């Protein structure tokens, strides 16, 4: 979570300006009972100007973290939960803006599961679906309905997320788009990064297709990033499910072909001296471990995610940032392939 908190610090002034406009940090009972009205712009973190031919609908990860462990904290974040609002903005800096160059990026607020409750559900059931299928999905479904009916105007779209957001992307693919094939046929790709898409998912929902290369469209793109220690110890990682599938974000292969760091076009990392994010080289290579369904990097960048949730050497917080420029290029290629009539 350390990178997220740096992002929050960097955008603090932006948030204060936003909250002054929206009343986002006004006193309000900490309850998740109040549903969003997506006709109200304040229920969206981002509604962009339309300058591109393709949209992205981005769902942020678990950013209701510390306050979810407080005594009496609700299982789901209230819409005006300060930590969630600030965290969503921070994640835009590190993750969601990778889609900006090629698409118009929409980001709704939603009443997400807190870290405490998400961990409890995952420990009890083996995945997040039981936490996603109620309140959170109700909000995301309403946001999608409003987006398609009022904002999309028939454009192709990407749906994307990270961590809990990617678990929700997968839930939407299984359920919402099964009910709305007229929308699904316009999907350029689904980037469900930082949460497992599994062989079992594809078997149970045959309308879902996983990417096989760097330009196929109408497909799911997913990976989870770990260090060698997680693999060697077969460590428990809350984002990695049995029979997981990953694609290598450097060579866009699904086998164990090694991709050296020389194929990495640039990682997005914090510069603690300047207080800004910058594209740099941290030696992030990538190789799929098929037996675990993850990609492994030997980068010496020392930013392991919370070990109690993701194992002793997970780069969960850096699924996007380690491979930032390669992902940006890939979004552009898939968009071009879709608009050019490619498959």
TAWO-V694565 format. One record per helix or strand. SS is the DSSP state (a for helix, b for strand). FROM is the first residue (numbers start at 1). TO is the last residue. If there is no record, write none. Layout:
# TAWO-V694565
ss=<SS SS>
from=<FROM FROM>
to=<TO TO>
This chain:
# TAWO-V694565
ss=<a a a b b a b a a b b a a b a a a b b a b b b a b b a b b b b a b a a>
from=<2 12 41 44 54 66 76 82 96 104 113 115 129 156 164 176 181 187 197 199 210 219 225 228 244 259 261 267 276 286 294 307 314 316 321>
to=<10 22 43 46 59 69 76 94 99 108 113 125 151 162 174 179 184 193 198 204 210 221 226 232 245 259 263 271 280 289 296 310 314 318 339>
